[in-house]
Structures are given as structure tokens and as C-alpha cells.
Amino acid sequence: MKILFINGPNLNFLKKREKIYSNLSLKNIKKKINFYNKNIFKINFFNSNCEGKIVNFIQNNYNYDYLIFNPGAYSHYSLSILDCLKIFKGIIIELHITNLYKREYFRKKSLISLNSNIIISGMGVECYYNALDYIIKKCL
Ligand SMILES: O=C1C[C@@](O)(C(=O)O)C[C@@H](O)[C@@H]1O
């Protein structure tokens, strides 16, 4: 099973951001997730603060089985990422550490969700591990 694991802008600064996000860094999360890598799945990690780089990465790997994706602020306005997700062949799991519905009005709508199969929002950083657990259970 081949999984893309993408984080969008400012998630590389997770630990330094507002308290609502996490006291773990993205590096720590990746370390934990690496347990699943090779042992169970082939996971391809990517994070970027640049919209075009995210689009390129998805295009180059459009035939993966799953995409676990926290698009960060791009969730709310990136048509180019939405368009590019339409060519992605696998299942798209969109993640948000915070509960978007409890936040500012401009965060309540995710454009990306138009093309997501699953959305997890408000579970904290546990959402990353839960997305992987979901995939494991689907494979049983
Ligand atoms: O960068 C982020 C993180 C986020 O996607 C989340 O994980 O809760 C929510 C977005 O609104 C925000 O811009």
C-alpha cells in the first residue's frame, strides 16, 4: 500500500505556532509515523510552504493508493490544489488538527473538501495516526 503524506504551509512550524495546534513538532510526528513506514506501508513524506511545489508533488505521485493531507491555509482558497486533487487516483484523507467549525468564519469552509473522501478535523495531532489506523483496518 502506497501512501502520500503531505503537510502544507506553516505546519513545519507546528510547535512554534498558536497553542491550539500542538506541542509536538512535525519532525516528531514524522518519527512516530515512520514506524508504519517500511514495516507496513510505503509512505512518501512531503511538506512545503509553496502551493506550486505541493501541486508538482501530487502530480508526480498521482497514482498512489492514499493521500493523507493537511493542506493548512491552502484548504480555504487553493483552486490549483483542488484541481490537482481531481487527478489523484487514490483515497484522499483531509486532516485538520483543529476543529475548523469552531474557528474564524474564513476557516469554516475548505475548498479541498470538495474532493476529499474523508475529513478529520479537531482531533489534535492524533488525526495523523488515526488516518493511518483507518488505512490499516481497511487492509485487514
Ligand atoms: O495551518 C492551518 C492548520 C489547519 O489545517 C489545521 O490543521 O487545523 C487549519 C488551517 O485553517 C490553518 O491555516
The ligand as a Gaussian input file, in Angstrom:
#p B3LYP/6-31G(d) Opt

LIG

0 1
 O       -2.402000      25.892000       9.010000
 C       -3.538000      25.586000       9.363000
 C       -3.766000      24.310000      10.035000
 C       -5.128000      23.684000       9.871000
 O       -5.192000      22.976000       8.638000
 C       -5.299000      22.638000      10.992000
 O       -4.565000      21.659000      10.962000
 O       -6.131000      22.820000      11.900000
 C       -6.243000      24.743000       9.895000
 C       -5.976000      25.840000       8.878000
 O       -7.011000      26.807000       8.909000
 C       -4.674000      26.539000       9.199000
 O       -4.389000      27.520000       8.229000

